[in-house]
Amino acid sequence: MKKIASIILFSAIGGAFTLGAYKLFIEKPQVVVEKFTDSTLNSTPVNYANGMVTSIENTDFTVSAEKTLNSVVHVKNTSFKTVRNPHAEFFYGQGSGAKQYSQVGTGSGVVISADGYIITNNHVIKNATEIEVTLNNKKNYKAELIGTDPTNDIALLKVDASDLTYVTFGDSNSIKVGEWVLAVGNPYNLTSTVTAGIISAKGRDLDGNRGVDSFIQTDAAVNPGNSGGALVNIRGELVGINTAISSRTGSFIGYSFAVPSNIAKKVVEDLMEFGNVQKAILGIRGGELNSEVAEKLAVMETEGFYISEVTEGSGAQKAGLKKNDIIIKLDNVKIATYADLAGFISSKRPNDNVQVTFLRNEEEKKLNVKLTKNEVTTVSLIGLNLMNLDKKELKKLNVPNGVKITAISNKELMYYGVKIGYVITAINNKKVNTVDEVSDMIANKASGKVLRIEMLNLKGESERYIFR
């Protein structure tokens, strides 16, 4: 028995020795790799080119900032406000005891030429009696007001200087949502301030709060004082004029809005060449499509501008556009909303030719339309629709200037006897020649001031009406 146990013991020891020798000298060691999984999400590149990851966009803004800083100016406007004393006027006559106070407003502006032309917002210099411009190098200049466009909130100034650093206009139609931009201006009188953001949206309409129907929306920080400053791309090209913010507090909360550079450039060129803004129209009426409207109209498209009426004698009618056509492009610029269409037309002049891409019975077609001059307008503030008068009509009425009332929604005016066919000849003692001039004068009216509108009645007699 002992002999058997010894044999088993020595066999076990021998087997263990043999197995150990095999593991040590013959079999290759097994490597075990432990893998740990991170519970957080990892970012993974998804864009590849020829198997290589594409390089990200250059986000170095120093070149763009350097190009722009010396071209953006601080604008100070001084206006005077008269405060009346009704008690003194009662005892001593009108004007007695009245005191005049000066008010100072500030904003920004952008130098657009070496010889001193500067673009800013109309609301920055509105009602100013004196305008002063300070360059980034602290030089001060008195500025002359060349002209304004209250509808697009643009004003053009001129200083007596030369060899100024200026920015060049970029094409605001070509900018893309998500593209980097810089806002340069003087918020809260903090001169030479640069903030960065992206294009958040294009063709933004601020619910009719301003005349501009096609703002550029960005998330670059813009605050009071930035108005009139530059919105530039990473190449330092001017793509917009910073104009407004959407805020409940009056300060930046994430959104800011700029007038597109194509509109601003066109306004400036008009003011330089003609002294006023040449406004063009396509000659159509209608509205933008969405799912609900498309369902009512029984059309397939949910984007674009639906034509409900074509104006007689307009470029649209002459070119062949018809009711129920759906405009989807103008000069290859996509038209998805009314703001897109209005913004594009605002950058054009009368007699400009525009290629219109549209759908008719779901078939895509193209026509070239010659834009015409705006001859009619609606002035909501005074409740009137107005129309320009040509030389023949003016001669027939025996008046040198004026615009005709074609519709009245102001019940108070109707109560006092104003009728369709009356001719407005002057506002606040300034003669009016076109419907655009009337719109601009009313849009430029200072808060609290009255409008004295002179009209010729149907008998050719002069009447005056006061609007507060």
C-alpha angles and dihedrals in degrees: 000000000000089000092055092049091051091051091051092047094050090046091054092047091049092049092050091048092049093048092048092050090050093050093046102043108018113028117069115239116260115235118213118199118199115214121206120198118212111224092215124087117258123214113240125193111241103179115081135173118195089340093306127110111248117242117254122247116278107257097184103126098179096100093048091046093049091051093051107036096073091046097056116083138194112245121204120185126191122201133172126231123195117214113200126215107217093189093054091045090052092056103029106025138262115325095022114135094008114147129201121217128189119229124199124204128181138202142135138276139190125230107227101175137035091238095062112272110150129189123209140148120290091228090058093063101024112143091359118158092188130025125195126188126200120196124215089259089059096253114145127214135179107237129216119217107233098180147315141224108201092182093063093027094238129138131182122216132184129205126190099248141110139211092027120166109250141178126238124231118255127202108266091191090065098052116108134216107261094030117135118250138174127222112209123187149099110283115185088356090297097141125218098016121168125194128176133216143131136266101269098182143343131221094028117174114201095213093273094300090129136024092248110095099183115049125171108235119211138167093224107124111261123175138171106304093036090088110119093020128126130276106195136176123234089274090059095250118146109247099162149003111238107237117152147015130208106228143139091205101045091246132091114287101168109300133075133171135216135191106245114254093235090061093043092049093050092049092050093049091049093050091049095047105032106015090237139052118274106218120201132197134199091214102239140112128206140091146259122281129240133161095277095046092044090054092051092048092043094233129138098224121089095183131057139054116295115212113222096167138014116212114240113249094011127131090252092057094045091050093050107256112153142195113282093028114133117218112215103164141022113197088341092305109129115246110202100146142025088255090059091053096043092047093051094048090048088064092056136076133222111280093026113134118231128188108227119201111197144161122242116181087345091302118120116235138170133215135173111233125194109218118230134209119273106255101167135045143171117231103198095183092067097025099241138129111213137194133196119247122223124219093265093055093045090052091049090052090044093233128124095216144001147107127252127239108234100172137013127207095162104100092192091059091048089050090056091050105261109153140189107274096042113133123224108216105169143010119205089348092305117120118238124211105171140031089244091059090053091050092049094047092051093044089051094051111129117239111267095014122119129237116226106199119190118205140178113227125216090274092055093252121139119245132178128211127188122214121192 
